[in-house]
Amino acid sequence: MLVLLAAIWGSSFMFIKVADRGLHPETLVFGRLVFAVATLAVIMVLGGRVRETGRALCTNLGPLLLAAILNVAIPFWLLAWGETRVDSGSAALLQASAPIFTAVFALFFVHSERVSGLRLFGVLLGFGGVALLVGATPGGSVLGALACVATGGFYAGAALYTGRRLRHVPPLMISFWMTALAAILWAPAGLARLPGSWPGWKVVGSVVALGVPALGIAYVLYFALITQAGAVRAMLVTYLVPPLALAYGALILGESIDASDVFGALLILVGVALGAGRLRARRAPAPT
């Protein structure tokens, strides 16, 4: 299930790149959210949780709205706009800095999660990888690369906020309302920037893929994985998505993979592993 989830999320960067060729970022974001809401709504109805979902909104409207803005509305647009200027594989690598941002934000806002020592070194190492990738982009693409980096920052901030304010709300309901509220927010801009003619089946198919499997179904797989294998194992998807996204971009879209991509990816992933406390130095056994 872990590999399947990583394969789905890894392909989303490729689909964004394809959809960007025929749609404005605003319309792309709105379209994928509409399909995601429809998918999650079907899951809610089949699960008999419609009333419970409605109560969750009534009692948590403010936090859900802010989470929708931080976790969906802004970062989805930043990523779609960023990929108009950088390759899909590079976007995936830059977004992989999200756990590093989480560690940095925790330094200031979540005292119990502050990092030091080897974890702090991992944070710095990861940001070194981000700087390498941003610096290696062509001059006109730097803003696009920074937009992808900012996406990771928003995801990190939203994760900390959601964990503190919406801990009591079932994850699937959080997912449904975040996508639904974000779709409402993007509806005016998304509809205003609809293309004058049918964009083609590849573009439409990419939007559907981004909404149905990459959001709706992926959320179900992700929460099922957390339930069955635990959150620690589920977070391993962080390490699998960037390499798969690079592979999709190279094999299907013909994007090049440079030495800076490989080295930057290694720095980011090792930094994420250290910053999250997943790589620890083994202590020598005490003498007996």
Phi, psi and omega in degrees: 000324180298314181294320179298316179297316179296322179295321179293310182290328177295325181285342184298328179293323177295316181294325176297317179300318180292315182294329179297338182287341182234355183226150169290151180306324181296317179290322177299313180298313180298317181297314181293328179290322178299314179292325178293316179298317180298318180295312181293327177296319177298318179297319179296317180295314179297331179274358179065038185240028183293311181296318179298323179293320177296318178296325180299322179290316183298323184267351184222032186301311182301305179299322179295321179295316179294320177297322178297321180291314185285322188264341185231298191301309182283307184294327178299318179291317180302317181292316180297318178290319180299323182284355170284351185235342179231161178294157181295322179295318178296321178298319179295319179296317181292322179290337180295354178283359183307313179298332178290318175299323178301316180295321180293313180298324180296331178303325186257331189243339182233092187300325183291345183251014182297145182251153177203174176059232183296325179293319178295321176299321178297320177299313180295321179297317179298318177293331173298319176296320177297315180299321178298314181293318179295318180293334182276350180284149176302157185307318182285354184254001184298317179297322177296319178296318179295326177297321178293322176296317179299328176303314178299323178296318178294318178300320181294312179298320179294324180296317179295317180295314181297320180297331182270322188259340184236026182298331184274354182264133179304139185304321181295326178289323174300314181299315181297311184287329176297314180290321181294313180294321178295323178297321178296318181295324183271353184303311182301311181290321181296316180288326181293334184252023175299142180291156181287342179222165180300126188285349181109155188291330180294317180293312180297316179298325178294319179296318178297316179298322179292328182272316187277292180286319188285341176243296185301301183290322181298322177299318180297315178297318183296313182288330174293322179294319177299318182293319187274321187245349180097157184294325182299313179292322181298325182290350176298342178301333178304325184274338185270331186296309183301313178299322179293321178296320176299317181295316177302313182297321181286315186281324187258319183263353179073022178285148181272151175245113182266167177299325179294327176297313183294313183292319178297320178297318179297317179298316181295313184291320176294321177297320177297316181298317179289315182296329179273358178078022182271342176246117181231144177288134180283135177276140178292141180297142181294141180294144181243000000 
